[in-house]
Amino acid sequence: MAPSKSGQFRVSSDVPDTVSVSGTLNFATAAGALEAMRSAFAKNDRHTLDLSDVDTCDSAGLACVLAALSEADNDGRHVVVRHVPAGMQALARVCGVEPFLH
């Protein structure tokens, strides 16, 4: 886990073809989470982003996820997002970016 003032997050690639994110994605953790996702996608040929264990997400966390997806796409890798938490999905809907999470 990577500690922060407002929570913790974890990015792992233990499951084949999957980068899993858990914990808190917010202003305090977004930069570190983005770097960890970049690293996980760069080191491995991963095509799935699993968000099932994300328990808290704000707009910075959503932006972090969208940036990781965009960068993977720019690298020619289509990433499928699985298990988007309800709160993140609602935030994405309000922000008009929900289609990017599918």
Backbone bond lengths (Angstrom), bond angles and torsions (degrees), N, CA, C in turn:
res aa  C-N    CA-C-N  psi(-1)  N-CA   C-N-CA  omega(-1)  CA-C   N-CA-C  phi
1 M - - - 1.451 - - 1.526 109.65 -
2 A 1.303 115.23 145.73 1.450 120.53 175.44 1.521 108.04 -102.94
3 P 1.323 118.60 115.90 1.459 119.92 -176.47 1.522 112.33 -74.31
4 S 1.306 115.53 153.48 1.454 121.82 173.61 1.518 107.85 -149.67
5 K 1.306 115.08 173.83 1.458 119.41 179.48 1.522 111.69 -68.61
6 S 1.325 116.65 -29.70 1.457 119.77 -173.29 1.517 113.90 -114.72
7 G 1.300 118.08 21.10 1.455 119.47 179.37 1.506 111.33 140.53
8 Q 1.293 114.90 -172.43 1.443 121.48 -179.44 1.513 109.31 -133.94
9 F 1.322 115.20 155.53 1.444 120.50 173.17 1.518 107.59 -136.02
10 R 1.320 115.05 163.54 1.455 120.51 175.69 1.519 107.09 -143.68
11 V 1.313 115.69 135.23 1.455 121.77 174.39 1.514 105.99 -120.18
12 S 1.337 115.90 126.81 1.465 118.89 -179.96 1.524 110.14 -136.57
13 S 1.309 114.53 159.48 1.466 120.40 177.06 1.522 109.18 -130.60
14 D 1.337 115.00 42.34 1.465 121.73 -179.21 1.524 113.15 -73.36
15 V 1.327 116.98 -29.13 1.463 122.04 -178.87 1.529 107.98 -90.89
16 P 1.322 118.42 133.12 1.457 120.53 179.67 1.532 112.37 -53.92
17 D 1.326 115.78 137.10 1.460 125.24 177.02 1.527 113.70 64.77
18 T 1.338 118.84 12.44 1.466 121.35 -172.60 1.528 112.32 -131.63
19 V 1.321 114.21 137.20 1.462 121.84 166.39 1.517 105.33 -106.61
20 S 1.332 116.69 122.09 1.465 122.32 -178.31 1.521 109.69 -108.24
21 V 1.317 115.71 135.61 1.459 121.61 178.18 1.520 107.68 -118.97
22 S 1.327 116.04 137.13 1.461 120.37 177.96 1.518 109.90 -138.54
23 G 1.328 114.63 160.21 1.467 120.49 176.01 1.509 113.05 93.13
24 T 1.319 115.30 -141.62 1.462 123.46 -172.25 1.519 111.47 -103.81
25 L 1.319 116.09 126.04 1.463 122.00 172.32 1.523 106.55 -115.63
26 N 1.328 115.58 102.78 1.462 119.76 -179.06 1.523 109.05 -146.01
27 F 1.321 115.91 -172.01 1.462 120.55 -176.81 1.525 111.55 -54.74
28 A 1.315 117.07 -38.63 1.468 121.03 -176.96 1.533 112.79 -73.49
29 T 1.325 118.11 -26.93 1.467 120.37 -174.20 1.526 113.91 -110.42
30 A 1.318 118.39 -11.98 1.464 121.48 -170.41 1.530 113.48 -58.90
31 A 1.313 118.48 -45.22 1.472 119.95 -177.96 1.524 111.07 -62.61
32 G 1.316 116.92 -44.58 1.458 120.39 178.82 1.517 111.98 -66.72
33 A 1.326 116.68 -38.90 1.465 120.66 179.03 1.522 110.80 -66.05
34 L 1.328 116.85 -40.73 1.462 119.97 178.49 1.520 110.43 -62.49
35 E 1.305 116.84 -45.10 1.469 120.53 178.62 1.530 110.77 -61.36
36 A 1.327 116.77 -41.48 1.468 120.56 179.29 1.532 111.20 -66.24
37 M 1.340 117.33 -39.75 1.465 119.83 177.15 1.517 110.99 -66.99
38 R 1.332 117.15 -42.04 1.478 120.44 176.24 1.517 110.52 -55.53
39 S 1.307 115.37 -47.81 1.461 120.76 -179.12 1.528 111.61 -62.38
40 A 1.319 116.81 -44.44 1.469 120.50 -179.09 1.525 111.16 -64.35
41 F 1.330 117.40 -41.38 1.457 119.91 179.20 1.524 111.33 -71.23
42 A 1.332 117.57 -34.09 1.466 121.04 -178.74 1.522 112.42 -71.90
43 K 1.315 117.09 -36.76 1.461 121.04 -176.74 1.515 112.86 -78.46
44 N 1.293 116.48 -23.70 1.459 120.79 -172.81 1.518 110.05 -131.73
45 D 1.293 115.58 153.19 1.450 120.44 176.40 1.528 107.66 -86.11
46 R 1.319 116.00 81.41 1.465 122.05 -174.78 1.520 110.00 -106.36
47 H 1.334 116.00 139.56 1.455 121.45 -178.50 1.519 113.60 -126.67
48 T 1.323 117.72 6.40 1.463 121.73 179.59 1.525 109.40 -131.71
49 L 1.332 116.09 135.29 1.457 122.37 173.26 1.520 106.96 -114.07
50 D 1.322 116.39 114.42 1.464 122.70 -177.78 1.527 109.29 -100.70
51 L 1.321 115.87 117.61 1.470 121.77 -178.10 1.521 112.30 -108.67
52 S 1.320 117.65 16.25 1.464 121.07 -173.00 1.524 113.88 -60.84
53 D 1.318 118.24 -26.37 1.462 120.23 -177.56 1.522 113.74 -103.12
54 V 1.334 117.51 14.12 1.466 120.67 173.11 1.514 106.94 -77.16
55 D 1.325 116.57 121.17 1.466 118.87 -177.21 1.519 113.40 -101.44
56 T 1.322 118.33 -20.86 1.455 121.92 179.68 1.520 108.71 -143.54
57 C 1.336 115.91 137.11 1.458 119.86 179.48 1.520 109.06 -148.78
58 D 1.332 116.39 133.10 1.454 120.72 172.28 1.529 108.15 -115.92
59 S 1.331 117.23 -171.27 1.462 120.33 -176.17 1.530 112.14 -61.93
60 A 1.326 118.54 -33.96 1.467 120.66 177.82 1.530 110.72 -67.36
61 G 1.324 116.47 -38.44 1.460 120.29 176.81 1.514 111.49 -65.24
62 L 1.334 116.66 -41.97 1.459 120.83 176.92 1.529 110.14 -62.26
63 A 1.321 117.01 -43.89 1.462 120.79 178.58 1.526 111.05 -61.11
64 C 1.303 116.59 -38.13 1.468 122.16 177.65 1.529 110.45 -60.55
65 V 1.314 117.26 -47.11 1.466 121.73 179.81 1.523 109.94 -63.52
66 L 1.336 117.13 -45.14 1.461 120.40 -179.89 1.523 111.55 -63.60
67 A 1.329 117.53 -37.63 1.469 120.84 177.87 1.522 110.62 -64.70
68 A 1.323 117.29 -43.42 1.464 120.84 178.81 1.522 110.89 -61.69
69 L 1.330 116.97 -42.19 1.459 121.01 178.89 1.526 111.22 -65.30
70 S 1.322 116.66 -42.47 1.462 121.54 179.57 1.528 111.17 -63.13
71 E 1.326 116.36 -44.12 1.460 120.03 179.83 1.522 111.62 -64.71
72 A 1.316 116.78 -40.33 1.464 120.15 177.78 1.525 109.66 -63.38
73 D 1.327 116.72 -42.24 1.458 121.13 178.93 1.531 110.56 -62.93
74 N 1.330 116.36 -41.11 1.465 120.51 178.30 1.521 111.91 -64.00
75 D 1.321 116.62 -25.46 1.467 121.83 177.23 1.525 111.55 -85.90
76 G 1.337 116.95 5.97 1.450 121.34 178.32 1.511 114.77 84.04
77 R 1.307 116.71 15.49 1.459 121.51 -177.89 1.525 108.99 -112.88
78 H 1.324 117.40 117.93 1.465 120.06 175.36 1.522 108.27 -84.96
79 V 1.316 116.47 122.07 1.460 121.90 -178.90 1.524 109.05 -107.88
80 V 1.314 115.61 128.97 1.460 122.43 176.20 1.524 108.01 -93.88
81 V 1.316 116.46 131.80 1.463 121.29 179.55 1.520 108.36 -96.26
82 R 1.314 115.46 130.65 1.465 121.53 -179.39 1.528 109.96 -119.95
83 H 1.321 115.28 146.23 1.462 122.82 170.46 1.527 113.12 59.01
84 V 1.322 116.35 50.75 1.467 120.58 177.30 1.517 107.87 -69.33
85 P 1.340 118.18 123.52 1.468 120.15 179.68 1.535 111.15 -60.94
86 A 1.314 116.08 149.45 1.467 121.75 -177.10 1.526 112.11 -55.47
87 G 1.330 117.21 -42.25 1.463 120.21 -179.48 1.518 112.53 -63.73
88 M 1.334 116.74 -40.57 1.463 120.74 178.59 1.527 109.80 -68.13
89 Q 1.318 116.41 -39.10 1.457 120.35 179.55 1.535 110.32 -64.95
90 A 1.325 116.97 -42.04 1.464 120.82 178.21 1.526 110.99 -63.19
91 L 1.320 116.70 -43.05 1.466 120.95 178.18 1.526 110.37 -62.97
92 A 1.314 116.91 -42.97 1.466 121.19 178.67 1.526 110.71 -62.37
93 R 1.319 116.60 -39.07 1.466 121.33 179.22 1.534 109.53 -63.56
94 V 1.321 117.32 -47.40 1.469 121.95 -179.71 1.526 110.84 -62.21
95 C 1.320 116.27 -36.92 1.467 121.51 -178.55 1.524 112.66 -82.15
96 G 1.323 117.50 -7.63 1.459 121.17 179.77 1.507 114.60 77.11
97 V 1.334 117.73 21.70 1.469 120.81 -178.37 1.524 112.93 -117.19
98 E 1.323 116.90 9.72 1.466 120.46 -177.45 1.526 113.39 -54.58
99 P 1.342 119.54 -38.52 1.470 118.26 -179.98 1.535 113.86 -59.87
100 F 1.317 118.00 -24.51 1.465 120.77 -179.81 1.524 112.53 -74.02
101 L 1.327 116.97 -12.53 1.457 120.47 179.11 1.527 112.06 -94.35
102 H 1.326 117.74 7.51 1.469 121.19 -179.17 1.501 111.05 -114.05
